[in-house]
Structures are given as C-alpha cells and as structure tokens.
C-alpha cells in the first residue's frame, strides 16, 4: 500500500526537472490524495449516519436524507482530482494546477452558496492563497489568488447574500482581511525559509560531491603511487638481490689454494656486481639530492664529441651482444657545452640503458647531434617496443613505469625521473616522441648560451659517423658431444647469474634460456631432468612459464629462484605445483640438495609410469581425483564448525588417522591440517572481500576459528590483509 501511494505522489516527476518543480508536482499529487480521501471519509460518515437515523425513526430505509446536490458536487470534485492526477502523469503540470485551483474555488462556492449556505463554509477560502503559494513560484500569482479568495469569502455576505442582514452588519471586514494576510504571510515565511534551507543543502550537497570527487581522485592517485612504489621496491629488491647472490656465491668459491687466475676471475665478477649495486644506490641518493635546496651544479666546458664518443665506446659491446646496430652521427664537431660532466653523463647513460633494455635483438640505436634553430639538439633514437602516446609525459614521473613485459622484472621507475631532474637543473629541456611498436626518440635541447661552437650550424652532412655493424653473438658451433650427465634448463635474464649457476651446476649438463618464451622454444625440441627458472623476467616471466608447462602437462620438476620476498608471490607459484622455491641469496648446498631430491622423485615417477600399464595409471588418477573431491567437499561443507578436525575427517572417510594423513600427503602433497587451514584462510579472505564491514568475530565464526587474533595474523601473513 505504501509503495502505491509513493507511486501516485511521484506521478509526473522527472529527473530532467528541477528539484523545486518536482517538489511542487509531488505537493499537488499529495493535495489530490488527501482531499479525495477526506471527501470519501466524510461522505461515507454522512451516509452511515443518515441510514442509521432513518432506520431508527421510520423503521425503513427510503433514502429521503439523500442530498443529490452534495452527491454531484462531491462527484464533480473527485472527477477533477482524478483528471488532475492524469494531467500530472502526462507531464501537463500547468493544466493540472489550473484545474485543481478551479476545483477548490468551485467546490467551496457550491458548498457555501448552494449545498450548505449559512454554515460559514466560506472560511475555507482562507486556504486558497496558501495553496497557491505552494504550487506557484511566481509571487504575483499568489497575490492574485489572495485577492480572489478574499472577494469570494465576501460573496455570501454582499453579492449572493445567504446570511441575515444583522450577520452582514456584524462582519468585521478589516479583521477578516488581517486574518487572510497573516495566514498568507506565515505560510510565505515558512516557504522562503524552506527555499533558503534547500539552497544551503544544495550547496552543501554540491560541496560534498565535489569533495567526494576530489577524495576519489586523491585515493586513485595514492593507489597508483602505492602501486608504483610497490613495483619499485619489488624490482629494486630483484636488482639488488641478484648481484648480492653472485657476490655471495663467488665469495664462497674463493680459494687461495687455487690458481690466481681463477680467483681473479671471481674477484672481477664480485667487483662488477658491487659496482652495479653501488650505481643503483647512488641513483636513488642522487635523485633525493636533486630535491634538496643545497644541491648545486659543478658546470664546466666539456667537448661534446669526446663526451658522447666515450659513452658510445662504453656501450658498443653491450649493443653488439644483442646484435643491435649502434651508430653515432655527429654534426657538431668542435663544440663545447657548459655542463656538470658527471651528472650529464648519468643522464646520457640512463637514456642509452633504456634503449638497450627496450630494443629487441637485431634492432637499431643511434645518437645524433645537430644544431636546430637557436639550440643544440642531442637525440637518442631506438627501434624498440615504444611507448603509448598517453604515457609519454608520465614516464618522467618518479616511480612510474610503462606496463610491459620488460618493466615487470627490470627497472625501478626512477631512471627517467632522475634524467629529467638533471636536464632541468642545467636549464635544458628533454622531450620524447614515441608510439607503441614504433620505437622511441628522446630529444635533449641545449640553449645557445650554453654552447660554444666553431662548426657551421647550417651544415647538413655528418662530420663524424661511427657505426658498429651487427654481429651475431648467439651463433655457436654445434659441436656438443653426447653426455651422460643429467640435464638442467636454467632460465634467467641475468647473464652473470646464468654463468654463476652454470659453475654451481658443473656436475650437470646445463642449457641456458634468457626468458620463459625462449625456454618454451628450447623445450619443444629437448627434454630435461629439471627446470631452474627465475621468477621475474622480461618477455615471459617464471609464473607464466610454469602455467604454460602445466597446461602442456609437462611433468619435468621445476625449481624457482627469486629475489621476491613477499608471501603472495611464493604462494601463487606453489599453487601451480612447482617442486621448490628458493629466495636469493641462497646457499649453493641448499640448491643442490633441492635439485638432487627433485630429480630423484621425478625419476621414481617416470619408473612408476613405465612399470604400470595405462589402465592402472588411469585408475590411480581417477581414484586420486575422487579422493580429492570427497575430502575437499567435506571440508568445505563443514568449514564453519570448530569440530572439523583430522579425527572427524578420518571417521567420515572410514580410514585411520595415520592412513588418512599418508594418503593426503601422497596424493595432494599436503597434510590434512594444512588442507583445513588453507580452506579456512581462503574462505576468510573471500568473506572479507565480499563484506569489508563484517566484524572480525563474524568472519572467524563463519570459518570455524575461535581465536580471532590468530586468524587475522595468518591472513596478514598469507595474503597481506591488514587487521
């Protein structure tokens, strides 16, 4: 019933209308409903009283009391109210208002002059002006209705006289006018007050909405910044832990009883990795210094050709290893620039490192220098993977990294921010032009007041061109002899890490792959006793590689080496069914033991498969599947019960406790308690995600754990969920 009334009250309202108009439409509908109910109630009471009195006085019902004038008057009024509601429904509010006000006037005139004259019903005209105030926003309209209502009030006294002369003589016109005015002014005061309140509320609402939008924007920015920082720390951890692993590994291998040559090779690698870590830390420290007011440039004239040629020579070998064509086109010979050589060198090195990182094998990279209008321009151009245009400006923000396969495992998101800070500190400018898949061009513009040149700036021919031709370093003579050693595929994007692992695994036949994609190609034509893979790699990371292998039903044991220390990464890999997960830096002996055990287990599985027919293996797999479904469905069904224990499950499965544990361990790789705990934590995490406002106690009860603190400690440890 309530919903029906709400529907009638809202007839004719629309979202495109103003709040004020919708409010007046609702008021008109409300007036119609109230007036209609009053007519029905009072007329019903009149009929009941008439019937009762007639039956008492005359012992029969003859309807002599029935007043046809009143009946038709009420019927006319009700019809007008229904038509008013219909007009509102069809969005004809003006016509509905006119009809309603006409019905008020006509019904009051009929009541006071014809139906029940002399009963002071003309006083109802006092309501006409206040009603018009609520239905019309125009003040002049309400003034008009005030005048009409007062004149209509006087009608039974002076125009269509229904009262005796002495009644008319005693009428106090001035006092009656005051009553009309006072009631009108009181209603008008509350209307104005309501309008002011609505305006204030509207302003407050707009302010709240505006604040909400600002807060949502800030929340999105903070979320994005947290994502950047999280990505930064994960990648930074990866970049530091990898050289740290090499340092630790080669330090343990130092043996002064051996030849100096072996030790020198190891110390060279240790120094290289120490220098790499130092460079990473220095970049972070230098970036923080750039924000300091105490930071000052140590600028001096630097020969541009010699400066860039030095960087070109330093990167020659690195580009050649990837078979990338690397050129230096110099049109600004005999030019000096005023720069802080050390800092500007870091900026150029960052740009060349990016070009090396994002340019695929057999690509091209070039350094170009030339004069452009009133400035000197240095371009670093590559044919790499490129950047989306909408991300071109964002790449210079701190911690920002373009989302691609390479940045998932490399970089910290501070290189280009540091580069721009250096360029801006020199009062130079840097810009980027790129599109996805079409390479990138970084342009450094140096104003002429920082340049001293004797070169003809209009010259278009290159004065000095240096080029490194493509060389295929990947070609190796296919002269490998057959070996009885067990075969291991090492997948890691870090060249020195692959070399180190190869030394550690000298008792095995090791094949190298730079990323997951390369590993899959290698596995298409070769079989291995074990796969040892890094987690974070460009092109295809370790997690994607493992998923692909599991989809191919490749049973080769997999060990994962990673610099990641978060629980989520470890769990996501373990859920895929890997055989081991080692964090860098690791102990060589631990790695070798894991490899030995994994290969031994794999050999047992292979032998078991050989010794049994396909039918037996199929029956074993079917039994394992049924056993898994039976026990997990029982656990999920009774998860909210604190009485769910190993004993209750063994009773349900109709086996002893020890037999149950042995079967679960062999078939599912976990203990029964681990299965129960995993299911409870998973459900608790889902419940928390579905209803963030649910109390901790409620969640704990729903997963059958009585100790709330213990549950949320485990959730934080497992999924990083805050208490």
N, C-alpha and C positions, 0 to 999 in steps of 0.2 A: 504493500500500500504506500509506504514511504517513497519508494522508487517511482511509483506512478505520479504522486504529487510533484516530485522533483522534475519529472519529465514535463509535466504541464507547466510548471513555473518557468522552465528553461525554453519553452516554445518561442521560436523566433530569434533567439540569441545566436550570434555567430562570432567566430574568432577574429574576423576582419573588422568587426565593430569595436568602437572604443569601450573602455570599462564603464564609463558613465552611461552610454546608450544601452548597453546590455543590462545595466542595473535598473534603468527606467522600464525596460521591457519586462524584466522579472517582476518589478513592482506592479505594473499593470496586470500581469497574469495573476499575481497574488491577490490584488483587489477583486478581480473577477471571481476567483475561487472562494474568497471569504464572503463576498456579497451573495453569491449563488447559494452557499451553504446556509447563510442567515435566512434567506427567503424560504428555502425548503424547510428549515427547522421551525421558524415561526408560523409559517402557513400550515405545517403539519400539526403544530400545537393548537392553532385556531380550529382546524377541522376536528381534532380529537375532542376538544372542549365542547364544540357545537354539537357533536354527535352524542356525547355523554349527557349534556343538559337536555337535549331534545328527547332522548330516550327516558330520562327521569321525569320530565314534565308532561310528555304526551304519550308515553308508553309505546311510541312508534317512531321510526326514522323516516321523515318526509323531506329532509334537506331544505326546509324553509329558511334555515340560517345561512344557506349558501349565498355568498356575495359574488355575483358574476363580474361586477366591476373590478373588485380586488383580484379575482382569479385571472382575468385577462390582463390586468396591469402587471401582475407577477409573471405571467407567461411571456408578456412582451419584454419585460426586463431580463428574464432568463435567456430568451432568444438573443437579445442584444449582447449579453455576456458571452454566449457561445460563439456568435459571429465575431466578436472582438478577439477571442482566442484564436479563431480560424485566421483572421486577418494578420495577427501576430505571427502565426505559424508560417504564413506565406510571405513574411517579411514586409508587410504593409503596416508598419507601426504608426505612421501618421493617421491613416484612416481608422485604425483601431482606437487611437486616443480620442479622435473626434467623436466616434460612435459611443465610446464609454462615457465621455463627459456629457454628451447629449442624453444618454440613458439616465445619468444621475439627475440632470435637470428635469427631464420629462417625468420620471418616476416620482420625484419629490413634488412637482406641480400637481400631478394626478392625486397623490396621497393627501396633500394639504388643501386642494381646492374641490376635489370630486369624491374620492373614495372615503376619506375621513376628515372632512373640513371641521375647523374649530378645535382641533386637538393638538395644536401647536407643533404639527409635523414640519412646518416651515423652518423650524430651527435647524433641521438637517442641512439647510443651505450654508450653514457655517462651515461645513466640511468641504464645500466645493473649491474654495480658494486654496486651502492647504493641499488638497489632492492635485490641483493644477501645478502647485509648486513642485511636487514630487515627480510629475510626469513631463513637465516642460522645463527646459533650461533657460528659456528666454523670460526675463523678469516682466517685460511689458505684457506678455500673455497672462501671467498670474495676476497682474494688476487688473487686467480686463475682467478676468473671472471673479476677482474680489468685488468689483463694481456690479457685475451681473448678479452675483449671489446676494448682494445686499438689496438690490432692486427686487429680485424675486422673493426675498424674505418679506418685503413690504407689500407684495401683491395681495395677499388675503386681507390686508388692512385698508388699502387705498384704491386698488384697481379692480380686483374681483372680490369684493368685500364679503367675507363669510362670518365675521365677528360682529357682535352688537356694537352700537355706537360708543357706549361707555368704555368698552375694551380698547377701541381705537383711540379714544381720547386719552386713555391712561398709558398708551405706548410711549416709552422714552426713546425716541429715535437716536439721540446723540449717544446715550449709554449703549444701545444696541450696536451702533456703529463702532464704538470703542471696543466692544466685545469681539466683533469681527476683526478689527485691526490687531488687537492683542493676540488673538489666536493665530492670525496670519503671521505676525512678527515673531512669535515664539517658534512656530514651525520653520519659518525662514532662517532664524538664528541657528537652529539645530542642523538645517540643511547646509548653511555656509560652513558651520563648524565641521560637519562631516566631509564636505568637499576639501577643506584645508587638511584634515586628517588623512584623507585619501591621497592628496598630493604629497604629503610628507611620507606616507607609506610607500608611495610610488617611487619617490626619490631614494628612500631607504632601500627599497627592493632593487632599484637600478644600481645603487651603490654596492649592495650585497652581491648582485650578479656580476658587477664589474670586478669586485674584489675576488669573487669566486673564479672568474676567468683569469685574473692575474695570478691567483694562487695555483690554479691548474697549470698555467704556463710555467710558473716557477717550479712546480712539482715535476713537470715534464723535463725542464732544464736540469733540475737536480738529479732526476732519474738518469738522464742522458749523461750528466757529468759523472755520476757514480758508476755508470756502465763504462765510461771512458777510463776512469781511474782503476776500476776493477780489471779491465782489459790491460791497462798499462802495467799494473803490478804483476798480473799473470805472465805477460810477455817479458817483463823485466826479470822476474824470477827465472823464467826459461833461459834468458840471455846470460844471466849470471851463473846459474847452476850448471849449465853446460860447460863453460870454461873451468868452473870450480871442480867438476868431476874429472876433467882432463888433468888439472893441476894435481889433484889428489892421487889420481891413478898413476901418472908419470913420476910423482914424488915417491910413491911406494915402490916403483920399479927401479929407482936409483940404487945402484950397487957399485960401490967404489972398488970392488974386486974385479969388475969387468973392465973392458977397454974404455979409454977416454972417449972414443968415437961414439959409442952407444950412449954414454952419459951426456955427452954434448948435444946429441940429437934430442934427448929428452929435456934437457935444460932449455934448449931453444924453444921447444913447444911450450914449456912451462912459462917462459918469459913472454911469448906471444899471447898466451891466454891471460896472463897477469895484465899485460898492456891493454888487451881488449876490455877486461873488467874495469881498468882504470879509465879508459875512454868513456865507457858507459856512465860511470860515476861522475867524471869531470863534466860531461854534457849536462847532467842534472844540476850539478853545482853551478855551472856557468849560466844556465837558464835562470836559476834563482838570483844570481848576481845581477842579471840584466834588469831585474825589477828593483834593484837597490838604488837609492839616490847617490850612493857613494861610488857607483860604477863610472869609470872613465875610460875612454878610448886612448890607446897609445898609437896615434896615427903618424905615419911617415911615408915618404915617397917610395913606391915599390914598382919595379919593372914588370909590367903586366905579362909580357911574353914569357919571361923566365918563370914567373909565378905560376902561370897556367901550365906551362910545359912540364914543370916539376910534378904537378898533380896528374898530368896526362901520363907521364912515365910511371908514377906510382900505381896507377890503375890499369896499365897495359896488360899485365899478366892476368889479373882478375877477369878482365873482359875476354881475354883470349881463351881462358879456361871454359867459358860458356859459348865460345865460338861467335862472339859478338864483334861486329865491325866497329872499331873505335877510332874517331878522327878528330883532329884539332885544326880548325880553319881560322887563321889569324889575319885580320885585315888592319890591325892596329899596331904594327911593328914600331919600335922606338917610342912606346907610350908608357908613361908612368902615372900611377894613380895614388891618391892620398888615402891610405887605409891602415887599420890595425892588422898587420900581416897575419898574426896568429889567429885572431878571431875570424877574419875574412877567409882564411884557409879552411877553418872549420865549416863555414857556410858552403864553400865550393865542394868540400869533401862530402857533406851531407847530401848535396844535390847529385853528385856522382854515385854515391852509395845507393840512393833511391833508384837511379837509372839502372844500376847493376841488379838491384833486387827485383825490380818490376819488369825488366826486359827479358823475354824468353831467349832460349838458345837460338843462334843464327839471326839475331836481331841486329840493330844498329844504334849507336850512341854517338853524338857529336857535340863538341864545344866550339861555338862560333863567337867571334868578337868583331865588332864593326861600329862605325860612327853612325848615329841616327839623329837627324836634326841637330839639337844642341846638347846631345848627351852621348855617352859611350855605352854600348849595349853588349852584354855577355849572355849568350844563350846556351842552355844545356838541353839538348833535344834527344829524345829516345823514341824507339818504335815499340814501347811496352804496352801493357794492358790498358793504360789510360785511366781517366777519372771522369765520372759523370759530371755534367756541367753544373748541376745544382749543388755539387760538393766542392767545387773549385775554390770557393772562398773559405769554406770550413776547414780545409786541410791545414791552414796556418794556425788554427786554434790549438791550444795546449791539450794534450791527451787525445785529440781527435785522430781517428784512423779510418780511412775508407774501408768499408767492409768488403773484403775479397779473400780468396784462398790464401794469399800470402800473409796478410796482416793478422790472420788468425794465429799464426805461430811466430811471427817476427815483428820486431819494432816495438817502440814504447809510446809512440804518438807525441814525442817532444822534438824530433829532429827538425821538422819544417817550422815549428813554432820558434825554436832556437835560431834557425836560419833567418827567419823574418825579423826577429829581435835584433840580430847582428846587422842586417841590412838597414833596418830603420835607424839604429843607433848611429850609423855612418851618414844618415840623411840621404840614403839611396832608396830606391823602390824595387820591389820584386812582384812579378805577376806570373800567372800560369794560364796557359791555353791548352785545353785537352778535351777529348771526348772519349767515351768508353770504347776500347778496342782500337783506337787510332793514335796511340802514343801521347806523349806529353812534352810541352816546351815551357821551361822556366826561363824567364827573362829578367835580368838584373839591369836596371838603368842607373848610370852614374852621371850626375850633372857635370857640365863642362868645368865648373870652378874647382872640381876635384881631379881634373885630368890635365896632364901636360904632354902634348904630342907634337912630333915633327912630321907625322905621317899625313899625307893628303887624305882628308876625310871624305872626299868625293870618289876615291878610288874604289872600284867595284871588284877588281881582280884580287884574289887572295895573294898576299905576300908570302905567307908561310903555311904550308899544309903538311901535316904529319898524319899518317894513316897506319893502322895495324890491320893487316889482312886477316880474314877469317882462317882459323886453324882448327881442325877437328881433333880436339884433345881426347875425345871419347873413343876414338878408334884404337883398338888393342889387338895385337896379333892373336889369332885363335890357335894357340899352341899349348893349351892346357892338357896335361896328362890326366888320365883317369886316376882317381884316388879312392881309397877305401875309407877315408875319413868321413865322419858324419857331417852332413851339410846343413849350414845355417844361413838364412837370409837376413841380413842386417839392413833395416830401413831407417834412415836418419838423414835429415837435410844438412847436418853439420859435418863438413868433410873431415875435420880433425877428430871428431867423435867417432866417425866410422873407422878412421885409421887406428885410433886407440882401441876400439872394440876388436878390431882385427888382430891386434897384438895380444889382447887378453885371450882371444879365442884361437890361439895359434895351433891348438890341437884339433881344430875343426876346419872343414873347408868352407870358407866364408864368401858369400856373394853379396855385393852391395847394391842398394837402391836408394835414390835420393828422396823419394816420396812414395805415398801409397799407390798412386797411379802407375809409377814405374815398377813397383813391387808386383802389382797385379799382372802387368805385361810379362814380367820375369816368371811368375808362377804359371802362366799359360803354357810354357814350354819346359818347365823344370819342376822337380819335386824336391822338398827339403824335409829334414828331420825336425826343424824348429824355425820359427819366425821371431826375430827380435826386433821390435819396432819402437820408434819414438812416438809420443802422443801428439805433440804439436809440430806440424809440418805444413809447408805450403802445398798448393795444388790439391792434395788429398791427405788429410790428417790420419792419425792412427786409429781413431774411433771409426771413421768412415771405412778404412781398410778392413778392420775387424768385421764390421757389419757386412761388407761385400763378401768376405770369406765365409762367414756363417751362412749367408744366403746361398752360396755355391756349395754348401755342405762340405767345405774343406776341413778335415779333421786334424791338420797339422797343428801341434801345440804352439801357442802364442804367448810370448812374454812382452810386457810393455815397460819401457823405460821412460821416465818423465821428470820434468822439473816442476810440474804442478804438485802443490801440496794440499789442495782442497779435497774434502771428502767426496763431494759431489762427482768430481771427475773420476775418482777412483771407483766409486760405486757404479757409475754408468758403464765403465769398462768391465768391471767384474760381472755385471748383469748380462753382458754379451757372451760370457763363457770363456774368458781368457784364462790361461794357466798360471799367470803370475803378474805382479805389478810392483815394480821397484822404482823408488824415488832417487833422483840424483841429488847429491853424490852418493854412490853405492859402493859396497865392498866387493872387490873382484871375486873373493871366495863365495860370497852370497850369490852372486850372479851365476857362477859356475855350478854351484850346487843346484840352483833352480833349473838350470839348463839340463844338467845330468838327470835329475828326477823327472822332469817333464818328458825328456826323450825316452827314458826307461818306461814310463807309464804309457806313452804313445806306442812304443814297440809292443808292449803287452796287449794293448787294444788291437793292434794290427794282427798279432799272432792269434788272438782270440777270434777275430773275424775270419782268419784263414782256416782255423780248426773247426769252425761251425758252418753248417750249411745256411744258405739264405733264409730257409724256412725257420730254422732255430733262431737266427738273428731277428727275424721279423716278429716271432713270438715273444722274444725277450723285450723288444722295443714296445710291442703292444702292451705287455704286462707292465712295463715301466710307465707307459702313458696312463693306463688305467689306475695304477697305484698312485700316481701323481695327482690325477683328477680326484680320486676318492679322498685322499688325505687333505688336499688343499680345500676342497669343497666343505669338508667337515670343519676345518679350522676357520674358514670364512663365516660359516653358519653360526659358530659358537664363539665368535671373536669377542663379543661383549660380556662374556662370562669369565669371572676371575677363576672359575674352576677348570678352565681349559688348560690342561697340563699334559705332560708326556704319558702319565698313567691313564688319563681319561681317553687319550687318543689310542693307546695300545689296547685298551679294553674294547674300543669301537672297531679297531682293525683286527681284533682277535688274535693278537700276537703278543709275545712277551716284550717288556720294555727294552731289553738288550737287542732282541731281534729287530724291533721297530727302528731303533737308532742305527743299527747296522745297515738295514735296507735303505733307510732315508739317506744315509751318508753315501752309500754306494750309487744309488740311483739319482739323487738330487744334489749331491755334493755339499749338503748342509746337515747340521744336527736338527732334531725335532724342535728344540728350544729356539734355535736360530730361525727356523721356519715360522714359528709362532710370533716371535719378536718382529721379524720382518713384515709380516702381515699386519700386525698391530700398528707399527710405525707408519706403514703405507696408508692405512685407513685413517689414522690420526691426522696425517698430513692432508689428505683429501677433505676431511671434515673441516679442518682449519681453513682450507682454501674456499670451500663452499659457503661457510658462515664465519667470517672473521670476528664477529661479535659474540660467538659462542664462548662460554666460560671454559676455563681450563678443566674444571671439575667435570663439566658435562662431557667434554671430549674424552677425558680419562675414563669415565664410566662407560662410554659407548664403545671403548676398545678393551674393556675388562681389566684396566690397571687401576689399582687403588692409590698408588703413590704418584700424585700429580707432578711433583718436582722431578722424580726420576724420569717420567715420560717426556717432559719438555727438555730435560737435559739431553736425553737421547735424540730427540727431534732436532735440537740445535747441533748436536754432534754429527748427525746423519745428513740433514738437509739444510742446515744453516738457518732454521726457523728461530726467530727471537722469541724469548719468553713473553 
